[in-house]
Amino acid sequence: MWGRRMRCMKIPRQLTRRRLLERFYAHPWVLVAVLSALTLFFAVQLRTLRLDNNNFRFIPKENSVRIADQRIDSTFGSQVPVLIGIKREYTSVVDPVFLADVRSLIERISAVPLVRAESTLSLLSAEYLGLRAGNIISERVVPDEFSGSAEEVQGVYRKLRDWDFYERSLVSRDLRSMQIVVFLDTSNEESSSPEAMAACRAIIRILGAWKSRDAQTFVTGVTVFNEMGNEASTHDLTLLVPLVVLIIIVALFVSFRRLAGIFLPLLTVVISTVWALGAMALCAIPLSILSAILPVILIAVGSAYGIHIVSAYFYGASSRICSTRQEHRARIVEAVDKIIQPVFLSALTTFVGFVSFCFTSVVPIFEFGVFASVGVASAFAVALMLIPSLLIIRGPESRVCAHAPDAGHEHMDTAITGTLMVIAHHYRTVLFVAFLAVVFSLVGMSRLVIDNVLTEYFEPEVTVVQSDRFMQQHFGGSRSLTVLVSTPARDGSVARPDVLKAMDDLTEFLQTRVEHVGKVISLVPLIKRINQVYNADASARGLEAQSADVVRGGTDDFGVFKTFTGGHEEPARAETSRTSLAAPGSSYDFRQAVGMLVSAVRDSDFDRSDAQQLVQALEKAVNYDGRAYYEIPCDPKKYGVKTSEELQEIISGYLLLLSGKGLGLVDRAVDPRALKMNIQLGTKGQQDSYGVIEAVKKFIRENFPQDVHAEFGGSVLVEQSLNDLVVQSQLISLVFSLCVVFIIIAVHYRSLFAGIIGTLPLGVSVLVNFGVMGFFGIKLNICTTMVAGFSSGIGVDYTIHYLAAYRRAWKECGGKDFLTQTFYGSGRAILFNVLSVGSGFAVLMLSKFNVLADFGLLMVLAMLTSSVASLTLLPTLLNVVKPRFITR
């Protein structure tokens, strides 16, 4: 009795769903009004959306590298350099007319807002510390009244050759190129702010308008790359979005050949794109290199949901005329009820593919995953709400609601089915080809390179890439590794002889034995230079016994010594009498002879590497111009003192001589607690940078005093951290997406084996992509790392579609001769979907970013391999294994 009553109360699931849909569409105007209000709200937010392609923002705030950079900035002050290179093809930079033009250029750049004019570094602002008539002098390398006379030119040449500190920092070795370093008053994290971008654009405009004879300009740096990235993203938005819309319009026209069939699906993806981008603006999330292509992806992927609903409405009612609004509404509800489950499953799998990106620490990938998921969910919801509502509001057409299916489709179905049946009959060949594909992929994966090289984001002919290459060839390079050397002792100075000597040894090691190191800048050469000049008249054998107070008492301020230390005062020429510490140890005539030998060798044109070593040895032997003292004072006996503490007092006196102008490389002049080394690199990729980083860390571990602490920062560590996060992101997104796909298929068919067999084609597709990347040199980077998650989320649709067709055909045919019916219709549907979605991704191959072009190519490949695997490997496995979930 009770059982009969329960059976009578049981309502069919399909009937319940249809009643819910009838109630849902009972007030279509309300649904349209709600969607319109939401769209207007999100559209208003778009005005605050901006671009930000700053690499520093790509790693999370809690990342150790980012924290270290913040600590370095807080210790030494934050300022972002813009590197300007000027190349002369035929003449030297030591030319009065040229230098006058450069001075005018610097004055114009200094007037740009956010530019720290007092910190700008160039050959014109560089100071020279030397000797004249027995006095220490501090003067400009290039005098303010430089007229270009032969004597003045030779004087500038002598200063530049006398101290290699300027070489590859301000001038090139051949003196035909010079570098200007302009500092913006901002931090690395804010280097892509609107103010920084405006300053960068102003500098680029000034350089473009500047003219000088035999001069070519180059400009690079973090802000310049950010600006170029923003320009490329703007190009992609303005070109690729209309192009993908055009492709979708053509596909819709071919499919439906009527206005409603084109307008309605297109309207849904436009609205969902506005929602996704508006949500980004509402959350103050800027567009990055990845999220800038969000409209292209949402239009390409999201259009499928509207297409399914419109197709079900048109073709599902092809044999009946909708004469009344009630009948028309019933036909719409029937079409939605028929299609809602497969469309929901398709949206769910795509949603899962995008959600897999939300479990990464790479900020732009995480942001893309969040708002792409929002966009997919919005596309499904809008298609489900808007298209039926507008069709209901429009009312029935006066003619048949849809035309009969095109006969051409039947011929195409027959051809596709025949081809797939031939392949299915050669199942051994299919399995063997799949095995070869897996082997090929594994071999290719072993060659896969993981790297995020900013210059490789762009084509080689892009100006910023050419500028970066120029800086690597002629100067230290635009990539940097920063070493912060500090002491935890509150009452101790880090500027000790042993610490400075270790830093000096590290500099020598890097510049002579480590490849790709362009220039090392620190406090060390400044201390060595002061020590050299101060002891120029001393004996090469050492000083007479002196108290450290003598040294300190005799070091009057000799003027401002402006170098890469970031000084802010106007330099002035000064002469200061030197306190003589010892009598000269060799005759004047011999010293004069050595000086003549030095001049002769330096002025020669032949390869002088061996001669240079000989000259240096002679200079030290006789202490020519203090060459024997171009060192960190470490030997108490040589300096006439007894203890290391007294040597440190000497160094403290030298720090005072800098008049606080070492603050860019030392935290304070008196008893400093932290020193900074800037190691400029000419590396092309992170693999080269990694070798330098490890060499630096190993040297510090083995040779630095144990009581000092070394901390590392800089752009190369940001790139290294990004590489590590990319690998982590790849593993997480791949495992997550495949696991969720497995769960969806297993739950849908109530079979674990269904999940396994349904995931295999996706696995093969992912492996093939990695193999192709390895063999063709496509690097795994911030963009290409998303291919696996994308292909899993989108490619699983083909597996689900084929499994459903296979199971339905098996039941309808009683398990006999059902394979032909399986391929008939499903083969064309899968291949057409690949064509439409793949065409959307193929548009990305026209991107200004190489990494996005590679991403588009790999996505097209992923669509092809996953669809082919679903139509060849999957039926072969099903026919061989004959799983029970098909027959249930």
Helices and strands as residue ranges (DSSP letters): H 2-9, H 13-24, H 28-45, G 46-48, G 55-58, H 64-76, E 80-87, H 96-110, G 117-119, E 127-132, E 135-140, H 150-162, E 177-184, H 194-209, E 216-220, H 222-256, H 259-282, G 291-293, H 294-316, H 325-355, G 356-359, H 363-394, H 407-425, H 427-445, G 454-457, H 463-474, E 479-486, H 497-513, E 517-521, H 524-534, H 548-553, E 574-577, H 588-602, H 609-622, G 624-629, H 644-657, E 674-681, H 686-703, E 709-713, H 715-749, H 752-775, G 784-786, H 787-813, H 819-842, G 843-846, H 850-871, H 873-881, H 884-887
